[in-house]
C-alpha cells in the first residue's frame, strides 16, 4: 500500500522558454483529508492526494505525472516533454451559444496541438481526475 505524503508538499513546473512558473501542485489538509491543489494554465482543480503522483513530481518525472492525471497536465506538452507557461502555451477556447466553454485546445511553441479538456469539463472545477489504472 502506498504511504501518504503529509503537508507541506509543493511542486512547480517551470516554463522551458522563460523559466516562469507554468503550473503548481500543493498538498493541503482540509476537513475531508489531504487534497492536492493543481493550478495550471487552464485554471485550478482540487482532487484527492495520490502518493504515486506526488512521488512522480518529487522525482521530477513530469511525463509520469502527466499520465497519472486523467486530463493530463495542461502546461505540459507530451510531444516536447516540456512545460510551458500560459504565455508560451497558447490556449484556444470553443464556446457554445450560451458562452460556456465547450472545449479547450493548446498549442506549444513548437506547434504541437492537443485537447486540454479531454472530458469536455469546464475549467476551474473541483473534481477527482486521476487515472486509477496507472
C-alpha positions in Angstrom: 0.0 0.0 0.0 1.3 3.5 -0.8 2.3 5.6 2.1 0.6 9.0 2.2 2.7 12.2 1.9 2.0 14.8 4.6 1.7 18.5 4.0 3.5 20.7 3.3 4.3 19.4 -0.2 4.5 21.6 -3.3 5.9 21.3 -6.7 6.4 23.8 -9.5 6.7 23.2 -13.2 8.8 25.9 -14.9 8.3 27.1 -18.4 11.1 25.8 -20.6 11.1 29.1 -22.6 11.1 31.9 -20.0 11.6 29.9 -16.7 8.5 31.4 -15.1 6.1 29.2 -13.2 3.9 27.2 -15.6 1.9 25.1 -13.0 1.9 24.3 -9.3 0.9 21.4 -7.1 0.2 22.0 -3.4 -0.8 19.3 -0.9 -3.3 20.9 1.5 -5.1 19.5 4.6 -8.8 20.0 4.8 -11.9 18.7 6.6 -12.1 15.7 4.3 -8.4 14.9 4.5 -5.4 15.7 2.3 -6.1 17.1 -1.2 -3.8 18.1 -4.0 -4.5 21.6 -5.4 -3.4 22.0 -9.0 -3.0 25.4 -10.6 -2.2 25.4 -14.3 -2.8 27.4 -17.4 -6.5 26.5 -17.7 -7.4 27.0 -14.1 -7.4 25.2 -10.8 -8.5 21.7 -9.7 -8.7 20.1 -6.3 -8.5 16.3 -6.0 -7.7 13.5 -3.7 -4.0 13.2 -2.9 -2.3 10.3 -4.7 1.1 9.2 -3.5 2.0 7.9 -7.0 1.6 11.4 -8.4 3.4 13.1 -5.5 6.4 10.6 -5.9 6.5 11.3 -9.7 6.6 15.1 -9.0 9.2 14.7 -6.3 11.3 12.7 -8.8 10.7 15.4 -11.5 9.1 12.8 -13.7 6.6 15.1 -15.3 5.7 12.6 -18.1 4.6 10.0 -15.5 2.7 12.7 -13.5 1.0 13.8 -16.8 -0.1 10.2 -17.5 -1.3 9.7 -13.9 -3.7 12.6 -14.3 -6.8 11.8 -16.3 -6.8 15.1 -18.2 -3.1 15.4 -18.1 -1.1 18.4 -17.1 -2.4 21.3 -19.2 1.0 23.2 -19.0 2.9 20.1 -20.3 3.5 19.1 -23.9 3.9 15.3 -24.1 5.4 15.5 -27.6 8.1 18.0 -26.5 8.3 16.6 -23.0 8.5 20.2 -21.8 6.3 22.5 -19.7 5.2 25.9 -20.8 3.5 28.9 -19.1 0.3 30.5 -20.4 2.3 33.0 -22.4 4.1 30.3 -24.4 1.4 27.5 -24.4 -1.4 29.1 -26.5 -4.9 28.0 -25.3 -7.9 28.4 -27.5 -11.5 28.0 -26.3 -14.5 27.0 -28.2 -17.7 28.4 -26.7 -21.3 27.4 -27.2 -24.3 29.7 -27.8 -24.6 30.4 -24.0 -20.9 31.4 -24.0 -19.9 28.4 -21.9 -16.6 26.7 -22.8 -17.2 23.6 -24.9 -13.5 22.6 -25.3 -10.0 23.9 -24.8 -7.1 23.2 -27.0 -3.5 24.1 -26.5 -0.6 24.7 -28.9 3.0 24.6 -27.6 5.7 26.9 -29.1 6.9 24.0 -31.4 3.3 23.7 -32.9 2.2 20.5 -31.2 -1.6 20.7 -30.6 -3.7 18.7 -28.1 -7.0 18.9 -26.4 -6.6 20.2 -22.8 -10.1 19.2 -21.5 -10.3 15.6 -22.6 -13.6 15.1 -20.8 -15.2 18.3 -22.0 -15.5 19.5 -18.4 -15.2 23.2 -17.8 -12.0 24.5 -16.2 -11.9 25.7 -12.6 -13.8 22.6 -11.4 -13.3 20.7 -8.2 -13.2 17.1 -9.1 -11.0 14.0 -8.8 -9.2 13.4 -12.1 -6.6 10.8 -11.5 -6.3 7.6 -13.6 -6.9 4.6 -11.5 -5.2 2.3 -13.9 -1.7 3.6 -13.5 
